[in-house]
């Protein structure tokens, strides 16, 4: 019995399902991590893995980046929490405002879930309306208003709508298929005067990796503006990943409100709400939309986030990540064809996912047609060869600055080996 299996058996006595988040569950058991360094994770049994999960997206610099480590160590010696304003918050806010097109002011919170929850409350407070539109398969955190036909672990584990959420809570949550203009137009024609906001992942990263079709984000910008509703980009995944200015810079569409997280914390917990001054000053203590948190603007997270942004602001980071992303996506397409297995590979910049299907994946319904069981067999075999992909067809894979051509080429070599064996 491995040490990971021993720990998992013990963990099941104290942690629900032996894990602290459903996405970490893996059959027959997850490996327990001892440390991370660069592009690799090392488990308690001494195995190493090329890591394409990267803590589900935050670690764009890789594990334990020296500049991030130094910044956090330095701050920890000065204190871990104050409950008072710090210069770090101000410096970080200024950098975000400079980078993110929609941002004139920000509010730091602690998680992406908190950020989307606050953004929806803010949109409702500004518009005086109740209803929101979300897209099937998109995941905006684990709070009641958006845990309806959600992606991520909710899809993997067969609970797209959670128990414990009253019907009246989700009555004001309207659903539409992603990339479907007609469905959105119908909702606005029928209920437009009641819709406070449309919230979406510009690239759906919680049903695999589903890209917006050409012009779709601009369409959403136009339809919300015409109806007096707000457009919320949930950039918890895409923020600082596609470009320094996120998906809104990459696609050239500016939302009313953006939520950030993951990369913004440099590997530590964080959430960010960003918008214009006019919108943001509806938050307390200036406005009437209440939002607060003991750990808002936590100095450790500020330090890690600042250190990360300083690295991302340098040189050709995004050009290199884009090239590496194209290399692995093209490679996966080629080895699938060579192995005679039908797949569809999607991604953008340093994001990618492979679906085991012969059909195009443009929305949640088409993603669900992919062979999720075959994907899990592929994921398990890759893990045995030292490559860690998230254990779900409905999660996204990521590259970091610590990955290079050597890691990608090894991954493609093993992917072809596994695919031929699965044929």
FIDO-312156 format. One line per field, with one value per residue (C-alpha): residue number from 1; residue in one letter; y, z, x. Coordinates in nm, 4 decimals. Layout:
# residues N
resi [NUM_...]
resn [A_...]
yy [Y_...]
zz [Z_...]
xx [X_...]
//
This chain:
# residues 423
resi [1_2_3_4_5_6_7_8_9_10_11_12_13_14_15_16_17_18_19_20_21_22_23_24_25_26_27_28_29_30_31_32_33_34_35_36_37_38_39_40_41_42_43_44_45_46_47_48_49_50_51_52_53_54_55_56_57_58_59_60_61_62_63_64_65_66_67_68_69_70_71_72_73_74_75_76_77_78_79_80_81_82_83_84_85_86_87_88_89_90_91_92_93_94_95_96_97_98_99_100_101_102_103_104_105_106_107_108_109_110_111_112_113_114_115_116_117_118_119_120_121_122_123_124_125_126_127_128_129_130_131_132_133_134_135_136_137_138_139_140_141_142_143_144_145_146_147_148_149_150_151_152_153_154_155_156_157_158_159_160_161_162_163_164_165_166_167_168_169_170_171_172_173_174_175_176_177_178_179_180_181_182_183_184_185_186_187_188_189_190_191_192_193_194_195_196_197_198_199_200_201_202_203_204_205_206_207_208_209_210_211_212_213_214_215_216_217_218_219_220_221_222_223_224_225_226_227_228_229_230_231_232_233_234_235_236_237_238_239_240_241_242_243_244_245_246_247_248_249_250_251_252_253_254_255_256_257_258_259_260_261_262_263_264_265_266_267_268_269_270_271_272_273_274_275_276_277_278_279_280_281_282_283_284_285_286_287_288_289_290_291_292_293_294_295_296_297_298_299_300_301_302_303_304_305_306_307_308_309_310_311_312_313_314_315_316_317_318_319_320_321_322_323_324_325_326_327_328_329_330_331_332_333_334_335_336_337_338_339_340_341_342_343_344_345_346_347_348_349_350_351_352_353_354_355_356_357_358_359_360_361_362_363_364_365_366_367_368_369_370_371_372_373_374_375_376_377_378_379_380_381_382_383_384_385_386_387_388_389_390_391_392_393_394_395_396_397_398_399_400_401_402_403_404_405_406_407_408_409_410_411_412_413_414_415_416_417_418_419_420_421_422_423]
resn [X_X_X_X_X_X_X_X_X_X_X_X_X_X_X_X_X_X_X_X_X_X_X_X_X_X_X_X_X_X_X_X_X_X_X_X_X_X_X_X_X_X_X_X_X_X_X_X_X_X_X_X_X_X_X_X_X_X_X_X_X_X_X_X_X_X_X_X_X_X_X_X_X_X_X_X_X_X_X_X_X_X_X_X_X_X_X_X_X_X_X_X_X_X_X_X_X_X_X_X_X_X_X_X_X_X_X_X_X_X_X_X_X_X_X_X_X_X_X_X_X_X_X_X_X_X_X_X_X_X_X_X_X_X_X_X_X_X_X_X_X_X_X_X_X_X_X_X_X_X_X_X_X_X_X_X_X_X_X_X_X_X_X_X_X_X_X_X_X_X_X_X_X_X_X_X_X_X_X_X_X_X_X_X_X_X_X_X_X_X_X_X_X_X_X_X_X_X_X_X_X_X_X_X_X_X_X_X_X_X_X_X_X_X_X_X_X_X_X_X_X_X_X_X_X_X_X_X_X_X_X_X_X_X_X_X_X_X_X_X_X_X_X_X_X_X_X_X_X_X_X_X_X_X_X_X_X_X_X_X_X_X_X_X_X_X_X_X_X_X_X_X_X_X_X_X_X_X_X_X_X_X_X_X_X_X_X_X_X_X_X_X_X_X_X_X_X_X_X_X_X_X_X_X_X_X_X_X_X_X_X_X_X_X_X_X_X_X_X_X_X_X_X_X_X_X_X_X_X_X_X_X_X_X_X_X_X_X_X_X_X_X_X_X_X_X_X_X_X_X_X_X_X_X_X_X_X_X_X_X_X_X_X_X_X_X_X_X_X_X_X_X_X_X_X_X_X_X_X_X_X_X_X_X_X_X_X_X_X_X_X_X_X_X_X_X_X_X_X_X_X_X_X_X_X_X_X_X_X_X_X_X_X_X_X_X_X_X_X_X_X_X_X]
yy [0.0000_0.3436_0.6277_0.8223_0.5356_0.5120_0.8846_0.8740_0.5909_0.7911_1.1160_0.9579_0.9414_1.3163_1.4840_1.4329_1.1895_1.2246_1.5618_1.9281_1.9983_1.7574_1.8292_1.6692_1.3312_1.0730_0.6972_0.4789_0.7516_1.0867_1.1226_1.3348_1.6133_1.6761_1.9797_2.1648_2.3154_2.4805_2.2726_1.9670_1.8228_1.5650_1.3252_1.1628_0.8429_1.0180_1.0329_1.3463_1.4734_1.7366_1.9488_2.0792_2.1358_2.4087_2.4265_2.4684_2.7737_3.0164_2.9174_3.0862_3.1227_2.7597_2.6257_2.8130_3.0860_3.2463_3.6033_3.5081_3.3059_3.5954_3.8430_3.6249_3.5438_3.9128_4.0018_3.7119_3.8456_4.1758_4.0139_3.8042_4.0159_4.3614_4.4583_4.8000_4.9485_4.8856_5.0420_4.6999_4.7197_5.0568_4.9509_4.6330_4.8173_5.0692_4.7911_4.6172_4.9428_5.0025_4.6508_4.5701_4.7732_4.7929_4.8775_5.2221_5.0925_4.7492_4.5689_4.2872_3.9828_3.6325_3.3925_3.3860_3.2719_3.5826_3.8012_3.6756_3.6880_4.0510_4.1407_4.0073_4.1953_4.5088_4.4760_4.4290_4.7257_4.9506_4.8510_4.7919_4.4660_4.1078_3.8633_3.7462_3.5408_3.2717_3.0114_2.6362_2.4675_2.7874_2.7817_3.1049_2.9684_2.7616_3.0124_2.9669_3.2082_3.0510_2.6832_2.6004_2.3805_2.4572_2.3097_2.2017_1.9406_1.9872_1.8255_1.5677_1.4385_1.4469_1.7337_2.0195_2.1753_2.1376_2.0133_2.2674_2.5567_2.6750_2.7055_3.0672_3.1442_3.0406_3.1748_3.4864_3.2944_3.2552_3.0041_3.0140_2.7924_2.9459_3.0802_3.1013_3.4568_3.3627_3.2219_3.5392_3.7603_3.5649_3.6148_3.9874_4.0198_3.8456_3.9709_4.2370_4.5018_4.2647_4.1514_4.3103_4.1365_3.8711_3.6871_3.4631_3.3147_3.4697_3.1337_2.8612_2.6909_2.4775_2.2589_2.1815_2.4755_2.6244_2.9285_3.2099_3.2069_3.5101_3.8159_3.6516_3.8584_4.1779_4.0660_4.0279_4.3707_4.5241_4.3410_4.4230_4.7869_4.8238_4.6699_4.8706_4.5508_4.5000_4.2674_4.0772_3.8960_3.6274_3.6357_3.4323_3.1934_3.4144_3.7217_3.7691_3.4411_3.5292_3.8699_4.1043_4.2652_3.9282_3.8167_4.1707_4.2783_3.9600_3.9842_4.3638_4.3703_4.5669_4.4535_4.6694_4.4546_4.1958_3.9439_3.8233_3.5547_3.2627_3.4210_3.7542_3.5901_3.4392_3.1064_3.2516_3.3025_3.6107_3.7516_4.0904_4.2925_4.5606_4.8225_5.1935_5.4429_5.5154_5.1486_5.0619_5.3514_5.1757_4.9481_5.0345_5.2436_5.4956_5.3338_5.1091_4.7712_4.6016_4.3972_4.3257_4.0670_4.0224_3.9021_4.1437_4.2781_4.0305_4.1402_3.7921_3.7645_4.1210_4.0392_3.7227_3.8899_4.1902_3.9708_3.7715_4.0801_4.2214_3.9079_3.9053_4.2684_4.1816_4.0963_3.8274_3.6116_3.5971_3.5463_3.2476_3.0980_3.1428_2.9597_2.6755_2.6494_2.6205_2.3551_2.1277_2.1741_2.0952_1.8024_1.6498_1.6762_1.5017_1.2157_1.1548_1.1282_0.8999_0.6758_0.6648_0.8116_1.0902_1.3925_1.7661_1.9864_2.3409_2.6208_2.9705_3.1170_2.8839_2.7002_2.3700_2.0638_1.7517_1.6070_1.2465_1.3151_1.3563_1.6520_2.0186_2.1426_2.4866_2.4725_2.2674_2.0251_1.9323_1.9003_1.6449_1.4275_1.3657_1.0305_1.1318_0.7758_0.7398_1.0706_0.9430_0.6305_0.8548_1.0793_0.7829_0.6327_0.9681_1.0003_0.6618_0.8037_1.1107_1.3623_1.5209_1.6376_1.7446_1.4315_1.5518_1.5969_1.9209_2.0964_2.2906_2.2260_2.5063_2.5871_2.7956_2.9930_2.6976_2.4619_2.4332_2.2436_1.9496_1.8990_1.9430_1.7013_1.4366_1.4851_1.4383_1.1279_0.9702_1.0867_0.9021_0.5912_0.6003_0.6746_0.3803_0.1554_0.2820_0.2294]
zz [0.0000_-0.0930_0.1550_-0.0434_-0.0093_0.3649_0.4080_0.1982_0.4052_0.7200_0.5667_0.4964_0.8731_0.9145_0.5779_0.3702_0.0966_0.2156_0.0397_0.1008_-0.2447_-0.4754_-0.7701_-0.5784_-0.5618_-0.7846_-0.8296_-0.6751_-0.4537_-0.5030_-0.4583_-0.1588_-0.2470_-0.0508_-0.2466_-0.5750_-0.7703_-1.1097_-1.3465_-1.1180_-0.8174_-0.5901_-0.3890_-0.0516_-0.2228_-0.4063_-0.7478_-0.9609_-1.2064_-1.4783_-1.3523_-1.5919_-1.3147_-1.1429_-0.8471_-1.1026_-1.2603_-1.0178_-1.0689_-1.3981_-1.2784_-1.1655_-0.8129_-0.5532_-0.7856_-0.6085_-0.6310_-0.4893_-0.2116_-0.1161_-0.1134_0.1098_0.3482_0.3811_0.4555_0.6966_0.9111_0.9290_1.0109_0.8435_0.9042_1.0451_0.9967_0.8802_0.5390_0.3966_0.1280_-0.0386_-0.1120_-0.2754_-0.4889_-0.6019_-0.6804_-0.8940_-1.0966_-1.1563_-1.2643_-1.5068_-1.6553_-1.6653_-1.9157_-1.7124_-1.3821_-1.2268_-0.8726_-0.7069_-0.3958_-0.2688_-0.1244_-0.0436_-0.3124_-0.6609_-0.5081_-0.2890_-0.5867_-0.8075_-0.5176_-0.4508_-0.8216_-0.8611_-0.5495_-0.6861_-1.0241_-0.8527_-0.6275_-0.9199_-1.1495_-0.8909_-1.0705_-0.9424_-1.2264_-1.3650_-1.6715_-1.6522_-1.9026_-1.8780_-1.7659_-1.6394_-1.2805_-1.0823_-0.7383_-0.4915_-0.3815_-0.4185_-0.7008_-0.9530_-0.8555_-1.1265_-1.4180_-1.3074_-1.4493_-1.2686_-0.9955_-0.9970_-1.3407_-1.2742_-0.9651_-1.1071_-0.8996_-1.1460_-0.9097_-0.5421_-0.2726_0.0024_-0.2301_-0.1981_-0.5225_-0.4463_-0.4355_-0.7964_-0.9274_-1.0404_-1.2147_-1.5862_-1.7994_-2.1596_-2.3728_-2.4372_-2.7893_-2.8609_-2.9531_-3.0115_-2.6595_-2.5013_-2.7252_-2.6183_-2.2500_-2.2960_-2.5104_-2.2455_-1.9224_-2.0177_-1.7819_-1.4876_-1.5772_-1.3661_-1.5280_-1.7545_-1.5899_-1.7876_-1.8132_-2.1399_-2.1975_-2.0115_-1.8115_-1.5959_-1.8651_-2.0138_-2.2307_-2.4445_-2.6545_-2.7451_-3.1146_-3.3176_-3.2208_-2.9319_-2.6523_-2.8502_-2.9003_-2.5244_-2.4729_-2.7097_-2.5820_-2.2170_-2.2927_-2.4877_-2.2008_-1.9224_-1.7728_-1.6615_-1.8246_-1.5738_-1.6953_-1.4480_-1.5113_-1.2077_-1.4535_-1.7552_-1.5630_-1.6140_-1.8076_-2.1643_-2.1415_-1.8589_-1.9119_-1.9258_-2.1729_-2.2076_-2.3495_-2.5552_-2.7181_-2.7139_-2.5233_-2.1996_-1.9401_-1.6726_-1.3908_-1.3804_-1.1135_-1.0743_-0.8625_-0.8898_-1.0657_-0.8921_-0.5605_-0.6809_-0.5231_-0.2127_-0.1612_-0.3291_-0.5139_-0.6800_-0.8010_-1.0557_-1.2329_-1.3011_-1.0149_-1.0727_-1.0256_-0.7502_-0.5250_-0.4729_-0.2351_0.1336_0.3029_0.0281_-0.1136_0.0001_-0.1306_0.1687_0.1350_0.4047_0.5128_0.7855_0.5353_0.2511_0.1230_0.3297_0.3163_0.2344_-0.0686_-0.1694_-0.1535_-0.3606_-0.6149_-0.6549_-0.7038_-0.9693_-1.1595_-1.1588_-1.3355_-1.5815_-1.6735_-1.8050_-2.1569_-2.3660_-2.1027_-2.2873_-2.6318_-2.4988_-2.3226_-2.6380_-2.8464_-2.5950_-2.5849_-2.9633_-2.9548_-2.7088_-2.8675_-3.2166_-3.0781_-2.9034_-3.2236_-3.4189_-3.1745_-3.1504_-3.5283_-3.5415_-3.2750_-3.4574_-3.1697_-3.2352_-3.0173_-3.0255_-2.8718_-2.7679_-2.5930_-2.6021_-2.4826_-2.2007_-2.1570_-2.3244_-2.3018_-2.5079_-2.5476_-2.6532_-2.9179_-3.2925_-3.2611_-3.2215_-2.8625_-2.8574_-2.5383_-2.2270_-2.4061_-2.6657_-2.3946_-2.2148_-2.5277_-2.4964_-2.3507_-1.9929_-1.8874_-2.1653_-2.0577_-1.7009_-1.8300_-2.0300_-1.7276_-1.5057_-1.7552_-1.8010_-1.4237_-1.4093_-1.6578_-1.4478_-1.6033_-1.3904_-1.5750_-1.3690_-1.3079_-1.4973_-1.8557_-1.7367_-1.6000_-1.7919_-1.8272_-1.7857_-1.8771_-1.6662_-1.7275_-1.5720_-1.8499_-2.1549_-2.4807_-2.3028_-2.0752_-2.3629_-2.5925_-2.3183_-2.2541_-2.6229_-2.6426_-2.3486_-2.4762_-2.8033_-2.6117_-2.3945_-2.6812_-2.8828_-2.5805_-2.5339_-2.8974]
xx [0.0000_0.1332_0.1635_-0.0980_-0.3444_-0.2766_-0.3323_-0.6497_-0.7951_-0.7262_-0.8521_-1.1917_-1.2416_-1.1975_-1.2660_-1.5806_-1.4831_-1.1246_-1.0870_-1.1654_-1.3069_-1.4933_-1.2636_-0.9761_-1.1486_-0.9844_-1.0291_-0.9042_-0.7574_-0.5812_-0.2094_-0.1061_0.1348_0.4535_0.5757_0.5685_0.8545_0.8401_0.6277_0.6221_0.4447_0.6094_0.3948_0.4527_0.5672_0.8496_0.6804_0.7029_0.4432_0.4440_0.1570_-0.1087_-0.3601_-0.1560_-0.3980_-0.6808_-0.5249_-0.3567_0.0065_0.0910_0.4519_0.4700_0.5120_0.7173_0.8393_1.1392_1.0098_0.6715_0.8323_1.0590_0.7705_0.5521_0.8381_0.9195_0.5579_0.5066_0.7875_0.5951_0.2619_-0.0055_-0.3178_-0.3870_-0.7507_-0.6278_-0.5425_-0.1952_0.0169_0.0275_-0.3468_-0.3050_-0.0083_-0.1814_-0.5062_-0.3186_-0.1538_-0.4868_-0.6517_-0.3655_-0.3908_-0.7634_-0.9724_-1.2963_-1.1246_-1.1175_-1.1545_-1.1356_-1.2570_-1.0359_-1.2123_-1.0913_-1.2106_-1.3555_-1.6842_-1.6950_-1.6087_-1.8923_-2.1363_-2.0424_-2.0493_-2.4035_-2.5154_-2.3506_-2.5256_-2.8600_-2.7948_-2.7011_-2.9878_-3.2592_-3.3430_-3.3420_-3.2816_-2.9492_-2.8612_-2.5932_-2.4856_-2.5273_-2.2058_-2.0439_-1.9203_-1.9146_-1.8383_-2.0339_-2.2978_-2.6715_-2.7565_-2.5182_-2.5051_-2.7564_-2.6449_-2.2923_-1.9756_-1.6572_-1.6964_-2.0748_-2.0825_-1.8127_-1.9886_-2.3385_-2.4773_-2.5291_-2.7828_-2.6962_-2.9277_-2.9893_-3.0706_-3.4330_-3.6278_-3.7076_-3.3350_-3.2785_-3.6101_-3.4270_-3.1477_-3.2172_-3.0249_-2.9106_-2.6868_-2.3445_-2.2790_-2.6543_-2.7622_-3.1260_-3.1681_-3.0300_-3.2426_-3.5530_-3.4749_-3.4284_-3.7394_-3.9492_-3.7842_-3.5328_-3.6714_-3.6132_-3.2594_-2.9870_-2.6905_-2.5514_-2.2611_-2.0297_-1.6855_-1.5597_-1.3925_-1.5789_-1.3065_-1.5323_-1.6831_-1.3442_-1.2429_-1.5205_-1.4371_-1.6767_-1.7594_-1.6579_-1.8597_-2.0451_-1.8936_-1.9568_-2.3175_-2.3579_-2.2061_-2.4617_-2.7698_-2.6991_-2.6260_-2.9496_-3.1506_-2.9843_-2.8415_-2.4835_-2.2335_-2.0178_-1.7094_-1.6105_-1.2361_-1.1384_-0.9695_-0.8959_-0.7808_-0.4034_-0.3930_-0.4900_-0.3251_-0.2301_-0.5721_-0.7464_-1.0113_-1.1446_-0.8093_-0.7685_-1.1130_-1.1470_-1.4784_-1.5107_-1.7668_-1.9304_-1.7894_-1.5118_-1.4250_-1.0678_-0.9050_-0.6623_-0.3586_-0.4276_-0.3352_-0.0101_-0.1058_-0.2717_-0.6474_-0.7946_-1.0914_-1.1289_-1.4261_-1.3337_-1.5446_-1.5768_-1.5696_-1.9402_-2.0304_-1.7825_-1.8834_-2.2150_-2.0216_-2.0106_-1.8788_-1.9641_-2.2773_-2.5605_-2.4382_-2.2813_-1.9666_-1.7078_-1.4532_-1.1937_-0.9344_-1.0176_-0.6861_-0.4875_-0.1208_0.0100_-0.2176_-0.1338_0.2380_0.2056_-0.0208_0.2058_0.5108_0.3251_0.2126_0.5646_0.6878_0.3955_0.4587_0.8048_0.9111_0.7476_0.5748_0.2427_0.3964_0.5913_0.2871_0.0769_0.3370_0.3587_-0.0207_-0.0394_0.2344_0.0546_-0.2897_-0.1604_0.0396_-0.2613_-0.4636_-0.1885_-0.1284_-0.5049_-0.5290_-0.2267_-0.3801_-0.7141_-0.9164_-1.1635_-1.0984_-1.1545_-0.8851_-0.9723_-0.7937_-0.6587_-0.3294_-0.2112_-0.5435_-0.6384_-0.8600_-0.9156_-1.2660_-1.3169_-1.5789_-1.6072_-1.8462_-1.7692_-1.7930_-1.9546_-2.1619_-2.2428_-2.4771_-2.2156_-1.9482_-2.1657_-2.1705_-1.7971_-1.6874_-1.6061_-1.5240_-1.2684_-1.1172_-1.0802_-0.9037_-0.6719_-0.6114_-0.5293_-0.2844_-0.1143_-0.0819_0.0911_0.3422_0.4132_0.1717_-0.1006_-0.4098_-0.7141_-0.9237_-1.2305_-1.3387_-1.4980_-1.1904_-0.9286_-0.5560_-0.3034_0.0535_0.2881_0.6061_0.7900_0.6758_0.8966_0.9237_1.0854_0.7822_0.5376_0.7231_0.7380_0.3662_0.2830_0.5013_0.3176_-0.0226_0.0340_0.1442_-0.1702_-0.4069_-0.2766_-0.3267_-0.6843_-0.7804]
//
